[in-house]
Amino acid sequence: MMTEVQRKAEHPVAGALDRFFQLRENKTGIRVEVLAGVTTYLTMAYIIFVNPAILSQTGMDFGAVFVATCLAAAISTAIMGLYANYPVALAPGMGLNAYFAFVAVPQFGGDWRTALGCVFLSGVLFLALSLSPLREWLINSFPRSQKNAIAAGIGFFLALVGLKNAGIVVADPVTLVKLGPITAPALFAAGGFVALVGLSARRVPGAIILSVLGVTALAVGLGLQPFEGIAAAPPSLAPTFMQMDLVHAAQAGFVTIVFVFLLVDLLDTAGTLVSVAARAKMLDADGKLPRLRKAMVADSAASIIGATLGTSTTTSYIESAAGVDAGGRTGLTAVVVALLFLVSLFLAPLAQAVPLYATAPALIFVACLMARGLGEIEWDDLTEAVPAIVTALAIPLTFSIASGIGLGFLTYAAVKILAGRVREANGAVLIIAVAFAIKLALE
């Protein structure tokens, strides 16, 4: 407890921050929160290089996507910190950006504006769910094994994209895929991945971004990649700002795309918030998350904001756990991350110098982290394990998160019914299974 003399001697700004973020109540301080914010930023700053590299392959302007990525992360993270008072940072989600670029946009004939419209609509639906009692029912309705399988499947999807971008895996007319030729990009990506794993094992902050920048520096140094500097004024946001096509996105034929963006964002957000809160020992006596509604509202608003600016689904990042491990306990940590993303706006020349194969190690490493959920599956229960594996394998092999989820839920429902355990296949599971079966029948 502070004495009255100490309170009077306290700097007005420090006192205001203490009261607003409830620092003392959370047993933390400004210095600790700032350090935690810097730590979280370093672990997820790779997104400012990776996201534009992925989305620009759809024809979107690289510079505009870079600015949209930084602004979406900054604004959304600030809302999470100021409104929900959580040490959780947000940015365009890995996995969903790949789904946006390589599944949704091609399905729309290359029209990325319609894909942005789908992201916007999914955010609006997510916001409506966050404000309603359906939120908890929907989250709790999905089997834990399927939640873990979806995360792992998206990870494998990311890994396939990363291996393809590095040239390590290439197409083959007979075997579908095969090992690619030994090239400089493939070797650089492989070396970057090994270095990344080594740095992470040593708990080096910012290991992912160090790997991306290291491979880029090597490519630039050998004359394989042009370099135009590190910092400059931010590029124009105009090419992507307010470019979402809501008219076409609202058509009935695109409901599957909207549903996938919504479902994955919902599950990812819930899982991330609970994981980070548990790590920070912020769960209440019943194991529930305090201020859950505010946190979900902040996250759902992030997707709306991101789509408006011109990027794929913006969501909570599990990398926020790094800041929590560094002592972050309040929204001040998130505000620091938001400010650092604003500073990142001036790093566009550096981002444009990063080749696709330099981001490949990050994609593959994130895939490895996402695959950890498979270890939590009840392998002794075939009615849980088999559908989970179907989901995890179907997502990358069909190159579609929607198809993978649909096949997994269809398998889950059928297996539970045939095993005489129909009660375990609850309403939400059966609805998704039937809907996917109808979709397959109509195709």
N, C-alpha and C positions, 0 to 999 in steps of 0.2 A: 504493500500500500504506500502511496506517495503522501508525504506530509504536506500541509498547507503551504509551507515555504517553497517546497519543491514545485508545487503546482503553479505558484505565482512566477517562479523563475523559468518555467517552461516556455519555449518559443511558441508564439501564437499559431504558426503553421503546424508545428508538431502536435500541439494540443488539438487543433482542428482535425488532423488526420487520425489522431488517437481516438477521438470521440466518434468520428464518422465511421471508421472501419472497426471500431471496438478492439483496438490492438491489445490493451491490457487484459480485457476479458478473454482474449484468445492466447494470452501468454506469449506475445511476440512484440516486436518493435520495428521502427521504420528501417533501420539498417538491415535487419534480418529480412524484412519483406522486399527491400530493394535487391539484395543479393539473390533471393529466391526468384525474383522476376527475371533477373539477368540469366540465371541458370536455366529457367524454363525457355526463355527466348533462344538461347544457344542450342538447346536440344531440338527445337522445331523450326529454326530459321531456314532450314533446307527447303522448306515449302516455297519460299520466294523464288527459288531457282527451279524446283521440280514442277510446280504447278503451271507456270507459263510454258515450260518445255512440252508438257503433255497437251495442254489445251490449244496451243498454237498449231498443233498438228491437224486441228479441225478447220483451219483457215482463219481462226481468230487472231487479231493483232497481238503479237508478243508483248510489246510495250504496254498496251492497254491492259492485258491480262496481268502483267506484273504489277501495275498500279492497283488494279482491282483486288489482287491477292493481298497486297500490303494493307490497303484501306479496309477490306472486309475483315481481316485479322485484327486490325487496330480497333475499329469501331465495335465489332462484336465482343472482343475481349474486354474493352472498356465497359460495355454494358453489363457483362457478367460480373465485373469487379465492383462497379458502382451500384448496380441494381440488386444483384444477388449476394454480393460480398463473399464470393468464392475465389480461391486462388487458382482458378481454371482459365486457361487460355484457349482461344478458338482460332481456326484458320480453315481454308478449303481442305476437305478431308481426302486423305489418301485412299484409293480404292474407288471412291465415288467419282473422283476426277478422271480416272481411267475408264470407268463405266460410261461417264459422260462423253468422253472423246472417242472411244472405240466401239461402243454399243449404241448409245442413244443417238448421237449425231449421224452415224451411218444409217440407222433405221429411219431417220428423217430425211434421207437423201442428201446428207451433208449440211443440213440447215441447223447450225448451232444456235440460232435465235430461238427456234422452237424448243430445243433442249434447255435453254435458259428459262424459257417459260414454264417448262415442267418443274424445274428446280424451284422457281418462284411459287408455283401452285402447291408443291409439296411443303414448302415453308409455311404457307397460309394454313394448310390442313394441320400441320404440326402445331402451329400456334393455337388453333381451335382445340386440338386435343389437349394441349398443355393447360388450357383454361377450364377443361371439363373433367368430370370423374372418370371418363373413359381412359384417361392416360394410364393410371395404375392398372386397370383391368387389362388393357392391351399389352402392357409390358410384362405383367405377370402371367399372361395367357400362353406366351411362347415357351415351349420346352427349353430347359437350360441346355440340353444337348444340341438343339438346333441353333440357339444363340451362339454357342461356341463354334459350331460347324460353319455358320455363316461368316463369322470373323476369319476363321482359317481359310475358307474358300476364297474370300476376297483377297486374303494374303497371297494365296497361290496364283490368283488372277494377276495381282501386282507383280509377282515374281516372273510370270510369263512375259508380261510387258517389259520388265527390266531386262530379262535375258534377250528378248527380241531387240530392244534398243541398243544393246551392247554388241549384237551380232553373234552372241554365243549360241543362240538357238535360231535356226532359220527354217523356212518352209521346205517341205519335200513332197513331191507328188505321190510318192508311194507310202511313206511312213508318216505323213502329215508334218512332222517336225524332225529335225536331226541336229547334230552338233555342227555349228558353223565353222568356217575356216579360221585359222589363227591369224588374226589381224592386230594392228596396234590398238584400236578401240577395244577389242575383246580382252586383250592383255591388260590394258589400263583399267578396265572395269573390274576384271578379276582381282588385280592387285589392290584396287581401291576397296573392294569388298573385304578382302582379307585384312587390310589395314583397319578398316572400320570395325570389324569384329574384335580385333586386338585392342583397339583404343577403348571400345565399349567395355570389354572385359576388365580393363584397368580403371573403369569408371571415369574416363576423361570427359569433362563437360563439352558438349558440342561435337562429339565424335562424328556424327553424320555430316555436319556442315564442313568439318575439317577434311573428310574424305572427298566430298564434292569439289571443294576448292583445291585440294591436292591434285586430283586427277586433271582438273582444268588447268592448273599451273603447269603441269607436266606437258599437256597438249599444246599450250601456248608456247612454252619454252622450246619445244621441238618443231615449232612452226606448223603444227597441224590444225590450229584454231586461231582465228584472228582475235586481237585484243585491242579495245578502244578506250581503255581506262577503267577506273573503279567507280567514280562518282560523277554525277551530272544532275541537271534539273530533271524531275520526273517526266516521263513521256505523257502524251495526251491520253486521257481516259475515254475520250469521245467515241472511238470505234466500238466500244462495248457497253458504254453507259446507257441504261434504259433501252437496251436493244432486244429484250426478251419478247418473243411473239406469244402472247397469251391466247390469242384467238385460235391458232392452230394447236397449241398445247392443251387446250381445253376439250379437244375433240375426243370422242369416246375411244377411238382406236389407240390413243396414247395413254390410257389409264394405267397400263402396266408400268410404264416408265415412271410416271408420277408416284405410283405405289412403291416401287423399288427405292426411289430417292427418299420417300417418307419412312418406309420400314427400316432401312439401314441406318438412317440418321437417328431415328427414334431409339433403336436398340443400341447403337454406338454411344449415343449421348447418355442413356441410362447407365450403361456399363461403365463408361468413363467417370461419370459423376460419383457413382457408388464406390468405384475403385479408389479414386483420388480422396474422397471423403474418409473412407476407411483407413487409408494410409495416413491421413492427417488426424485420425481419431476424432472425427467430427460427427460420427453417427450418434444418434441419441440412444437411450437405454433400450429401446425396442429394435435397434438396428436400422432405423429409418433415417432418411436424409432430411435434415432440417432445411426449410426454405426450398424444397424440391420444386414447387410450382414456379417460383421466381427463376430458378436455374434453368428449368425447361423453357420458360418463356424467353429468356435471354438467348438460349440456343436456337429455338425456332425462329426468332427474329433474325438471327444470324444468316439463315438460309435466304430469307427474303432480301436482306441487305446485300448479300453476296451476289444473288441473281441480278439485282438492280444495278450493281456496279459492273457485273460482267464476269462472274466466275462460278464454278460448280459449287455444290453444297458445302457450306461452311458449318463446321461442327466442333464440339469440344475435343481437345487433344489429350490423349493419355500421357503424353510427354510432360503434362502439368505435374505429374507425380515427381519429376526431378526437382521442381521448385519446392514441392511439399517436403521432400527429403532434405532440402536445404533450409527448411524452417518456415516456409510460407504457410500462413494460416488464414489470411483474409484477402479481400478484394484488392488491397493495395498491391499485392504481388501481380495481379492481373493488369492493373493500371500501368505498372512499370513495363510489362510485356507490350501493352498497347502502344506506349510511347516509343519503344524500341522498333516496333513495326512501322511507325510513322517515319522514324529516321531512315529506315530501310528503303523508303521511297527514292532516295537519292543514289541507290546502288544499281540502277538499271543497266549501265554499261557492263558491269561485272556479271549481272544475270545473263545478258545476251552473249557473253563469252563462254558460258557453260554449255558444253556439247551434251547431247542426249546420253552418250555412254558414260558421262561423268555423274549423271543422276541415277544410272542403273544400279550402282551399289546401294544407294539409299532405298530404292524400291525393293530390292531383294532382301535387304536387312529388315525393313519394316514388315515384309512378308513373313520372315522368320519369327518375328515377335508376335505377329497375329496368329501364327500357327500354334502358339502355346496353349490355346484354348482346347485343343484336342486332348491334352493330357487330363482335362477335367471331366471327360466323358466317362460314363459308367460302362466300361468295356465288357463287363460280365453280363450286362443286360443287352441282348442282341436287338431288342425292340427300340433301344435308344442308340446303340452304337452303329448299327447298319444304316438307318436313315441319315445319321450324322455324316457318315462317310460318303453317302450318295450326294448330299448337299455340298460337302467340301470338294469332291471331285468334279461334280457337274458344273460348278461355277466356272472354273478355268477351262474345262474341256468343251463346254458349250460356248465359251467366251461370253457368258451372259449371267449376271448376278440374278436377274429375274428368273431365268430358266432353272438355274441351280436351286434357288429357294423353292420354286414350284415343284420340281422333281423331288426334293427332299421332304417337303411337307406332304406330298402325295404318298410317298413311300411310308412316312411316319404314320399317317392315318390308316393306310391299308394294313400295315404290319400290326398295329395296335388292335385293329378290329379283328383280324384273323387270329391273333393271339388271345382273344377273349378279354382284352383290356381296353375296351372302347372308351371307358370313362377317362382314361389318360389322354385321349385325343379330344381335347376340349373344343368348345365352339369355334374359337378363332382358328385353330388348326384345321378343323373340318371345312370351314368357310373358304380358307385359302386353298385347300386341297381340291375342293369341288370347283372353285373358280378356275384353277389351273387346268383341271381336267376338261372343263368346257372350252377353255382357250385352245387346248391341243386339238380337241375335236373339230373346232371351227377353222383351224388352219389348213 
